[in-house]
Amino acid sequence: MTGLVAVTLPALVAAANGTGPVTGSATLTLPKTGVAAAGTVSGGAPVLLTYGDPELLVANWIVATLDIPARADPDMRADYWADAPVAHVQRGQGFGTAPLSLDDVTLDIDVFGARADHVRDAAHRIWMAMLMQLPLTTFGNGIFVKHVSAISAPVWSPDPSAKRRSAAYRVILHGVVSQPPSP
């Protein structure tokens, strides 16, 4: 067991009433680790903070929950969806507030495939699961999904190489700064 340490960080968020920056600092209690990637705490004990990437979390959740292949890479082979539809999860332009404790992210999820009926079915299953199952999910690293809404429901998008349905979702996560799992 590594124990807990209190980490003092400079205040990086605007005041709740929007009138200006918060002054001073904030203290977080985090598990102590053996690598100093984010700084040190009083007494020199190192602390490692990792970022819970919403693209990877949701892509892996789609695979585990719906058994639909999903990718979060920026590039995909043109033939990746030859056998079955595949979801492509990418962070879109969005809100991006307070990344030390909360992430308010727009996720663009495209479903590619060779057959329109398979693509339509996979996109609809993802849409329903995003709205009905993902909220209140806690991932293995402790990140908690507070809210999910569809910015745009799945629609056909032009793509000369495949059938494609595109949708955008707003996902609000808590606990975005997390400790990696112990080996």
One Martini backbone bead per residue (centre of mass of N, CA, C, O) as a GRO file, in nm:
protein
  183
    1MET     BB    1   0.096   0.036   0.023
    2THR     BB    2   0.120   0.392  -0.044
    3GLY     BB    3  -0.086   0.596   0.024
    4LEU     BB    4  -0.163   0.929   0.119
    5VAL     BB    5  -0.172   1.259  -0.034
    6ALA     BB    6  -0.128   1.606  -0.029
    7VAL     BB    7  -0.207   1.828  -0.297
    8THR     BB    8  -0.082   2.135  -0.417
    9LEU     BB    9  -0.259   2.353  -0.633
   10PRO     BB   10  -0.314   2.570  -0.852
   11ALA     BB   11  -0.543   2.777  -0.947
   12LEU     BB   12  -0.749   2.708  -1.267
   13VAL     BB   13  -1.024   2.842  -1.202
   14ALA     BB   14  -1.307   2.992  -1.212
   15ALA     BB   15  -1.532   3.141  -1.065
   16ALA     BB   16  -1.853   3.051  -1.016
   17ASN     BB   17  -1.959   3.357  -1.091
   18GLY     BB   18  -1.751   3.480  -1.323
   19THR     BB   19  -1.557   3.730  -1.200
   20GLY     BB   20  -1.298   3.538  -1.163
   21PRO     BB   21  -1.029   3.428  -1.029
   22VAL     BB   22  -0.890   3.208  -0.832
   23THR     BB   23  -0.730   3.216  -0.538
   24GLY     BB   24  -0.460   3.027  -0.474
   25SER     BB   25  -0.539   2.691  -0.370
   26ALA     BB   26  -0.552   2.336  -0.409
   27THR     BB   27  -0.655   2.029  -0.246
   28LEU     BB   28  -0.547   1.696  -0.301
   29THR     BB   29  -0.624   1.352  -0.258
   30LEU     BB   30  -0.369   1.111  -0.326
   31PRO     BB   31  -0.206   0.862  -0.440
   32LYS     BB   32   0.097   0.731  -0.389
   33THR     BB   33   0.389   0.719  -0.591
   34GLY     BB   34   0.705   0.643  -0.771
   35VAL     BB   35   0.634   0.888  -0.974
   36ALA     BB   36   0.734   1.207  -1.118
   37ALA     BB   37   0.498   1.386  -1.331
   38ALA     BB   38   0.337   1.634  -1.157
   39GLY     BB   39   0.509   1.628  -0.891
   40THR     BB   40   0.514   1.744  -0.555
   41VAL     BB   41   0.511   1.713  -0.218
   42SER     BB   42   0.541   1.748   0.082
   43GLY     BB   43   0.869   1.613   0.128
   44GLY     BB   44   0.898   1.493  -0.190
   45ALA     BB   45   0.663   1.332  -0.277
   46PRO     BB   46   0.557   1.163  -0.538
   47VAL     BB   47   0.332   1.227  -0.822
   48LEU     BB   48   0.089   1.059  -1.030
   49LEU     BB   49  -0.074   1.176  -1.321
   50THR     BB   50  -0.358   1.089  -1.515
   51TYR     BB   51  -0.533   1.073  -1.821
   52GLY     BB   52  -0.869   1.025  -1.904
   53ASP     BB   53  -0.952   0.920  -2.209
   54PRO     BB   54  -1.254   0.944  -2.359
   55GLU     BB   55  -1.211   0.787  -2.619
   56LEU     BB   56  -1.103   0.522  -2.494
   57LEU     BB   57  -1.326   0.466  -2.292
   58VAL     BB   58  -1.565   0.455  -2.498
   59ALA     BB   59  -1.455   0.252  -2.699
   60ASN     BB   60  -1.423   0.021  -2.489
   61TRP     BB   61  -1.721   0.025  -2.399
   62ILE     BB   62  -1.847  -0.055  -2.669
   63VAL     BB   63  -1.714  -0.327  -2.689
   64ALA     BB   64  -1.808  -0.444  -2.407
   65THR     BB   65  -2.125  -0.379  -2.438
   66LEU     BB   66  -2.182  -0.432  -2.780
   67ASP     BB   67  -1.977  -0.577  -2.971
   68ILE     BB   68  -1.836  -0.328  -3.118
   69PRO     BB   69  -1.615  -0.216  -3.305
   70ALA     BB   70  -1.351   0.013  -3.185
   71ARG     BB   71  -1.200   0.338  -3.245
   72ALA     BB   72  -0.938   0.612  -3.161
   73ASP     BB   73  -0.795   0.661  -3.405
   74PRO     BB   74  -0.716   0.886  -3.658
   75ASP     BB   75  -0.655   0.620  -3.821
   76MET     BB   76  -0.794   0.417  -4.092
   77ARG     BB   77  -0.848   0.164  -4.265
   78ALA     BB   78  -1.048   0.112  -4.541
   79ASP     BB   79  -1.093  -0.219  -4.454
   80TYR     BB   80  -1.186  -0.249  -4.150
   81TRP     BB   81  -1.519  -0.281  -4.238
   82ALA     BB   82  -1.567  -0.544  -4.419
   83ASP     BB   83  -1.717  -0.742  -4.200
   84ALA     BB   84  -1.789  -0.495  -4.000
   85PRO     BB   85  -1.885  -0.266  -3.817
   86VAL     BB   86  -1.730   0.052  -3.715
   87ALA     BB   87  -1.624   0.253  -3.458
   88HIS     BB   88  -1.543   0.611  -3.445
   89VAL     BB   89  -1.363   0.782  -3.190
   90GLN     BB   90  -1.379   1.143  -3.142
   91ARG     BB   91  -1.267   1.436  -3.047
   92GLY     BB   92  -1.425   1.731  -3.029
   93GLN     BB   93  -1.536   2.022  -3.028
   94GLY     BB   94  -1.562   2.203  -2.707
   95PHE     BB   95  -1.553   2.271  -2.373
   96GLY     BB   96  -1.308   2.186  -2.170
   97THR     BB   97  -1.333   2.189  -1.861
   98ALA     BB   98  -1.162   2.144  -1.586
   99PRO     BB   99  -0.920   1.896  -1.605
  100LEU     BB  100  -0.871   1.823  -1.288
  101SER     BB  101  -1.205   1.717  -1.243
  102LEU     BB  102  -1.330   1.786  -1.539
  103ASP     BB  103  -1.508   1.669  -1.838
  104ASP     BB  104  -1.636   1.842  -2.132
  105VAL     BB  105  -1.727   1.643  -2.404
  106THR     BB  106  -1.695   1.590  -2.750
  107LEU     BB  107  -1.824   1.309  -2.934
  108ASP     BB  108  -1.738   1.152  -3.228
  109ILE     BB  109  -1.949   0.901  -3.393
  110ASP     BB  110  -1.856   0.670  -3.632
  111VAL     BB  111  -2.009   0.447  -3.871
  112PHE     BB  112  -1.868   0.181  -4.051
  113GLY     BB  113  -1.957   0.014  -4.373
  114ALA     BB  114  -2.089  -0.196  -4.630
  115ARG     BB  115  -2.377  -0.202  -4.487
  116ALA     BB  116  -2.647  -0.015  -4.414
  117ASP     BB  117  -2.800  -0.193  -4.201
  118HIS     BB  118  -2.555  -0.235  -4.011
  119VAL     BB  119  -2.490   0.061  -3.958
  120ARG     BB  120  -2.762   0.147  -3.847
  121ASP     BB  121  -2.770  -0.053  -3.609
  122ALA     BB  122  -2.506   0.030  -3.467
  123ALA     BB  123  -2.574   0.334  -3.431
  124HIS     BB  124  -2.833   0.285  -3.263
  125ARG     BB  125  -2.705   0.125  -3.031
  126ILE     BB  126  -2.511   0.346  -2.944
  127TRP     BB  127  -2.714   0.568  -2.890
  128MET     BB  128  -2.875   0.420  -2.666
  129ALA     BB  129  -2.630   0.355  -2.481
  130MET     BB  130  -2.530   0.641  -2.433
  131LEU     BB  131  -2.811   0.735  -2.297
  132MET     BB  132  -2.882   0.464  -2.101
  133GLN     BB  133  -2.582   0.341  -1.992
  134LEU     BB  134  -2.342   0.546  -1.947
  135PRO     BB  135  -2.473   0.678  -1.735
  136LEU     BB  136  -2.313   0.622  -1.422
  137THR     BB  137  -2.048   0.524  -1.508
  138THR     BB  138  -1.767   0.333  -1.385
  139PHE     BB  139  -1.451   0.310  -1.427
  140GLY     BB  140  -1.162   0.142  -1.336
  141ASN     BB  141  -1.018   0.443  -1.279
  142GLY     BB  142  -1.280   0.623  -1.150
  143ILE     BB  143  -1.434   0.729  -1.375
  144PHE     BB  144  -1.728   0.940  -1.408
  145VAL     BB  145  -2.047   0.945  -1.552
  146LYS     BB  146  -2.276   1.211  -1.543
  147HIS     BB  147  -2.326   1.281  -1.865
  148VAL     BB  148  -2.553   1.233  -2.156
  149SER     BB  149  -2.578   1.370  -2.493
  150ALA     BB  150  -2.730   1.449  -2.795
  151ILE     BB  151  -2.643   1.659  -3.046
  152SER     BB  152  -2.643   1.427  -3.275
  153ALA     BB  153  -2.788   1.207  -3.435
  154PRO     BB  154  -2.781   0.967  -3.648
  155VAL     BB  155  -2.634   1.020  -3.974
  156TRP     BB  156  -2.580   1.051  -4.291
  157SER     BB  157  -2.258   1.031  -4.453
  158PRO     BB  158  -2.035   1.112  -4.670
  159ASP     BB  159  -1.873   0.818  -4.836
  160PRO     BB  160  -1.700   0.652  -5.088
  161SER     BB  161  -1.594   0.381  -4.909
  162ALA     BB  162  -1.870   0.395  -4.729
  163LYS     BB  163  -2.083   0.349  -4.491
  164ARG     BB  164  -2.221   0.637  -4.292
  165ARG     BB  165  -2.258   0.726  -3.944
  166SER     BB  166  -2.326   1.028  -3.758
  167ALA     BB  167  -2.234   1.145  -3.422
  168ALA     BB  168  -2.301   1.354  -3.126
  169TYR     BB  169  -2.157   1.391  -2.791
  170ARG     BB  170  -2.218   1.472  -2.455
  171VAL     BB  171  -1.959   1.435  -2.202
  172ILE     BB  172  -1.952   1.398  -1.846
  173LEU     BB  173  -1.665   1.399  -1.633
  174HIS     BB  174  -1.525   1.254  -1.346
  175GLY     BB  175  -1.204   1.208  -1.254
  176VAL     BB  176  -0.968   1.264  -1.477
  177VAL     BB  177  -0.773   1.248  -1.250
  178SER     BB  178  -0.559   0.964  -1.215
  179GLN     BB  179  -0.466   0.650  -1.118
  180PRO     BB  180  -0.298   0.403  -1.203
  181PRO     BB  181  -0.284   0.089  -1.208
  182SER     BB  182  -0.170  -0.161  -1.039
  183PRO     BB  183   0.064  -0.422  -1.102
   0.00000   0.00000   0.00000
